[in-house]
Amino acid sequence: MVFDCSLSVIVPVYNAGKYIDKLFDALERQTFQNFDLILVNDGSKDDSEEKIKAYMACTSRKCTYICQTNQGAGAARNAGLKACSADFYAFLDSDDLIADTYLEKMTSACAKYEADIVIAGVGVFKNGIYSEKDSESATEELVLDSVDYARKVLKKEDASYIVANKLIRNTGKLFFPEGLMFEDMFFASGLAWSQTKVVFIPEQIYFYMINSESVSHTRGQRQILDFTQICRLVVEGYAQSGMMREVRSELLGFLDTAKSRIIRKYTEQKEFIQEDIFFQCCDEFERMVGIVNEENVGNR
């Protein structure tokens, strides 16, 4: 089958002048070219805007350019979503890369299975060197319903929990939390609440580039506060979606792993985290577990 839907590629940009030309080159080399581009400059302080405008001046592709004050990754992606009227969209991070066949393989799988979401494998490169340990993908082509997809997200399997490696049907209903770190956790789960058929392709054709400049240096207290709040939004989302009973076991496992993560963060960075804040977060996780168990009892 032929992919005959419209497609927008959304690229949030923040201080990516050093890398974005490589992404533009990768987009021009795509074997599937029937897409438009939405570029969101989230208050970059380098030469990102000059690079964007230079690309727009020389490409024949339809481009939408949004320039806003710095509001964070969630707000930048939301600005792209609000500007998107296409049937499907895909996010690309401005310092990452994609295989020349990325969009062709994603749209082909979408058309073949009439999918709502297509998920590619992710190859991870650390300072330009491929990391087999950190790269991941499904071992075979998979077609899942929303519940089985949600289970994979909660268990962080097969790159399901990443946002940028996906082709997504545009429902106009799902947006990122703004002003919080870890917003991808919410959005990846949120896709299960609004989509019904998910396809995994086993090839690692999205390339996640980790370099010393892209690593977050945010320490301690904000991390555990934002992380706890995102986990709460995830639990509330599953409760509202009516999926809680089907994913109860995975959700409890997710919360157990998440709580262990903030305990480890507190142990490593006590000098940056107030003790009462840490215990408030631990108490909140206990309340979340109670919500999951109570919801399960109510659904019996």
C-alpha positions as CSV (number, residue, x, y, z in Angstrom):
1,M,0.0,0.0,0.0
2,V,1.1,3.6,-0.6
3,F,1.2,6.2,2.1
4,D,-1.1,8.8,0.8
5,C,-1.5,10.9,4.0
6,S,0.1,14.3,4.7
7,L,3.2,14.4,7.0
8,S,4.9,17.1,9.0
9,V,8.3,16.8,10.5
10,I,8.6,18.9,13.7
11,V,12.1,20.0,14.8
12,P,12.5,21.9,18.1
13,V,15.7,23.8,18.1
14,Y,17.7,25.2,21.0
15,N,21.4,26.3,20.5
16,A,21.8,23.6,17.8
17,G,23.8,25.7,15.3
18,K,26.8,23.3,15.6
19,Y,24.7,20.3,14.5
20,I,21.6,21.3,12.6
21,D,23.2,21.5,9.2
22,K,23.8,17.8,9.4
23,L,20.1,17.2,10.1
24,F,19.1,19.4,7.2
25,D,21.4,17.4,4.9
26,A,19.8,14.2,6.2
27,L,16.3,15.5,5.5
28,E,17.3,16.4,1.9
29,R,18.7,12.9,1.4
30,Q,15.5,11.2,2.5
31,T,14.2,8.7,-0.1
32,F,10.7,9.8,0.9
33,Q,10.3,13.5,0.3
34,N,6.5,14.2,0.5
35,F,6.6,16.1,3.8
36,D,6.7,19.6,5.1
37,L,8.9,20.9,7.9
38,I,8.0,22.8,11.1
39,L,11.0,24.4,12.8
40,V,10.6,25.8,16.3
41,N,13.4,28.0,17.6
42,D,13.1,28.0,21.4
43,G,15.1,31.1,22.1
44,S,18.4,30.0,20.8
45,K,21.4,32.2,21.7
46,D,23.8,30.9,19.0
47,D,23.6,30.9,15.2
48,S,20.7,28.5,15.0
49,E,18.4,31.1,13.5
50,E,20.9,32.0,10.8
51,K,21.3,28.3,9.9
52,I,17.5,27.8,9.8
53,K,17.0,30.8,7.5
54,A,19.8,29.8,5.2
55,Y,18.3,26.3,4.8
56,M,14.8,27.7,4.2
57,A,16.2,30.0,1.5
58,C,17.7,27.2,-0.5
59,T,15.2,24.3,-0.1
60,S,12.1,23.8,-2.2
61,R,10.3,22.2,0.8
62,K,7.4,24.0,2.5
63,C,8.8,25.2,5.9
64,T,7.0,26.8,8.8
65,Y,9.3,28.7,11.1
66,I,8.3,29.6,14.7
67,C,10.6,31.7,16.9
68,Q,9.7,32.0,20.6
69,T,11.4,32.9,23.8
70,N,13.0,30.0,25.6
71,Q,10.3,28.0,27.2
72,G,11.7,24.5,27.3
73,A,11.4,21.3,25.2
74,G,7.8,20.6,26.0
75,A,6.6,24.1,25.0
76,A,8.7,24.0,21.8
77,R,7.2,20.7,20.8
78,N,3.7,21.9,21.6
79,A,4.2,25.0,19.4
80,G,5.1,22.6,16.6
81,L,2.0,20.4,17.3
82,K,-0.3,23.5,17.3
83,A,1.1,24.5,13.9
84,C,0.7,21.0,12.5
85,S,-2.4,20.3,10.3
86,A,-1.0,17.2,8.6
87,D,-2.5,13.7,9.1
88,F,0.8,12.4,10.7
89,Y,3.8,14.0,12.3
90,A,7.3,13.0,13.4
91,F,9.6,14.7,15.8
92,L,13.3,15.0,15.2
93,D,15.7,16.4,17.7
94,S,17.9,19.0,16.2
95,D,21.2,17.3,17.2
96,D,20.2,13.8,16.1
97,L,20.4,12.1,12.7
98,I,18.3,9.7,10.7
99,A,19.0,7.1,8.0
100,D,18.3,8.2,4.4
101,T,15.5,5.6,4.3
102,Y,14.0,6.6,7.7
103,L,10.8,8.3,6.5
104,E,10.3,5.8,3.7
105,K,10.4,2.9,6.0
106,M,8.2,4.6,8.6
107,T,5.5,5.6,6.1
108,S,5.6,2.2,4.3
109,A,5.0,0.4,7.6
110,C,2.2,2.8,8.4
111,A,0.5,2.2,5.1
112,K,1.0,-1.5,5.2
113,Y,-0.7,-2.0,8.6
114,E,-2.9,1.1,8.6
115,A,-1.1,2.0,11.8
116,D,-1.6,5.0,14.2
117,I,2.0,4.9,15.4
118,V,5.2,3.5,13.9
119,I,8.3,3.1,16.1
120,A,11.8,2.7,14.8
121,G,14.8,1.2,16.5
122,V,17.3,3.7,17.9
123,G,21.1,3.6,17.4
124,V,22.9,5.5,20.2
125,F,26.2,7.3,19.5
126,K,28.3,8.7,22.3
127,N,30.6,11.4,21.1
128,G,30.4,9.9,17.6
129,I,31.0,6.3,18.7
130,Y,28.2,3.7,18.3
131,S,27.1,2.2,21.7
132,E,25.6,-1.2,21.2
133,K,24.8,-1.4,24.9
134,D,22.6,1.7,24.8
135,S,21.0,1.1,21.4
136,E,17.7,-0.8,21.2
137,S,15.0,-2.0,18.9
138,A,12.4,-4.7,18.5
139,T,13.9,-8.0,17.4
140,E,11.2,-8.4,14.8
141,E,8.3,-6.4,13.2
142,L,5.5,-6.2,15.7
143,V,1.9,-5.0,15.5
144,L,0.4,-4.2,18.9
145,D,-2.8,-2.7,20.3
146,S,-2.7,0.2,22.7
147,V,-2.6,-1.9,25.9
148,D,0.4,-4.0,24.8
149,Y,2.1,-0.8,23.6
150,A,1.5,0.8,27.0
151,R,3.0,-2.2,28.7
152,K,6.2,-1.8,26.7
153,V,6.4,1.9,27.5
154,L,6.0,1.2,31.2
155,K,8.7,-1.4,31.0
156,K,10.9,0.7,28.8
157,E,11.2,-1.9,26.1
158,D,12.2,-1.7,22.4
159,A,12.7,2.1,22.4
160,S,8.9,2.5,22.9
161,Y,9.3,5.2,25.6
162,I,11.3,7.6,23.3
163,V,9.4,10.3,21.4
164,A,11.6,11.2,18.5
165,N,11.7,7.8,16.9
166,K,8.0,7.7,16.1
167,L,5.6,8.5,13.2
168,I,2.3,9.5,14.9
169,R,-1.2,10.0,13.7
170,N,-2.3,13.6,14.4
171,T,-5.3,13.6,16.7
172,G,-4.8,17.1,18.0
173,K,-5.5,15.9,21.5
174,L,-2.2,15.1,23.1
175,F,0.4,17.7,24.2
176,F,3.5,17.8,26.4
177,P,3.5,19.0,30.0
178,E,5.3,22.4,29.9
179,G,7.9,23.6,32.4
180,L,8.8,20.1,33.5
181,M,11.7,17.8,32.8
182,F,11.0,14.2,31.7
183,E,8.1,15.3,29.6
184,D,8.7,12.4,27.1
185,M,7.6,9.9,29.8
186,F,4.2,11.4,29.9
187,F,3.8,11.8,26.1
188,A,4.9,8.2,25.3
189,S,2.3,6.8,27.6
190,G,-0.2,9.4,26.5
191,L,0.0,8.0,23.0
192,A,-1.6,4.7,24.3
193,W,-4.6,6.6,25.5
194,S,-5.4,8.1,22.1
195,Q,-4.1,5.6,19.5
196,T,-5.1,2.0,18.8
197,K,-2.6,0.3,16.4
198,V,1.2,0.5,17.0
199,V,3.9,-1.0,14.7
200,F,7.5,-1.6,15.7
201,I,10.1,-2.0,12.9
202,P,13.3,-3.7,14.0
203,E,15.9,-1.5,12.1
204,Q,17.9,1.1,14.0
205,I,17.3,4.0,11.6
206,Y,17.0,6.8,14.2
207,F,20.4,7.9,15.5
208,Y,20.4,9.4,19.0
209,M,23.6,11.5,19.3
210,I,24.9,12.0,22.8
211,N,27.7,14.5,23.2
212,S,29.3,16.3,26.1
213,E,27.4,19.5,25.3
214,S,24.0,17.8,25.1
215,V,24.1,16.1,28.5
216,S,21.8,17.8,31.1
217,H,23.7,19.4,34.0
218,T,20.5,20.0,36.1
219,R,21.1,18.7,39.5
220,G,19.2,17.2,42.3
221,Q,16.1,18.8,43.7
222,R,14.4,20.0,40.5
223,Q,15.0,16.6,38.9
224,I,13.3,14.6,41.6
225,L,10.4,17.1,41.9
226,D,9.8,17.2,38.1
227,F,10.2,13.4,37.9
228,T,7.7,12.8,40.7
229,Q,5.2,15.2,39.1
230,I,5.5,13.5,35.7
231,C,5.0,10.1,37.3
232,R,1.8,11.4,38.9
233,L,0.6,12.7,35.6
234,V,1.2,9.3,34.0
235,V,-0.8,7.5,36.8
236,E,-3.6,10.0,36.5
237,G,-3.6,9.6,32.7
238,Y,-4.0,5.8,32.9
239,A,-6.8,6.2,35.5
240,Q,-8.7,8.5,33.2
241,S,-8.1,6.4,30.1
242,G,-9.8,3.3,31.6
243,M,-6.6,1.2,31.0
244,M,-5.5,1.0,34.6
245,R,-6.6,-2.6,35.2
246,E,-5.0,-3.9,32.1
247,V,-1.6,-2.3,32.9
248,R,-1.7,-2.5,36.7
249,S,1.2,-4.9,37.1
250,E,3.4,-2.9,34.7
251,L,2.4,0.4,36.3
252,L,3.3,-0.8,39.8
253,G,6.7,-2.0,38.4
254,F,7.2,1.4,36.8
255,L,6.5,3.2,40.1
256,D,8.8,0.9,42.0
257,T,11.6,1.6,39.5
258,A,10.9,5.3,39.5
259,K,11.0,5.5,43.3
260,S,14.3,3.6,43.4
261,R,15.6,6.2,40.9
262,I,14.8,9.1,43.2
263,I,16.3,7.3,46.2
264,R,19.5,6.8,44.2
265,K,19.5,10.4,43.1
266,Y,19.1,11.6,46.7
267,T,21.9,9.3,47.8
268,E,24.2,10.6,45.1
269,Q,23.3,14.3,45.5
270,K,22.3,14.9,49.1
271,E,24.0,18.3,49.0
272,F,21.6,19.5,46.4
273,I,18.4,18.1,47.8
274,Q,16.5,19.1,50.9
275,E,15.6,16.1,53.1
276,D,12.0,17.2,53.5
277,I,11.6,17.5,49.7
278,F,13.0,14.0,49.2
279,F,10.6,12.5,51.8
280,Q,7.6,14.4,50.3
281,C,8.5,12.8,46.9
282,C,8.7,9.3,48.5
283,D,5.3,9.9,50.2
284,E,3.8,10.9,46.8
285,F,5.0,7.6,45.3
286,E,3.2,5.7,48.1
287,R,0.1,7.7,47.3
288,M,0.4,6.8,43.6
289,V,0.7,3.1,44.4
290,G,-2.4,3.5,46.5
291,I,-4.3,5.1,43.5
292,V,-3.2,2.2,41.2
293,N,-4.3,-0.5,43.8
294,E,-7.6,1.3,44.6
295,E,-8.4,1.7,40.9
296,N,-7.8,-2.0,40.4
297,V,-10.2,-2.9,43.3
298,G,-12.8,-0.5,41.9
299,N,-12.7,-2.2,38.5
300,R,-13.2,-5.7,39.7
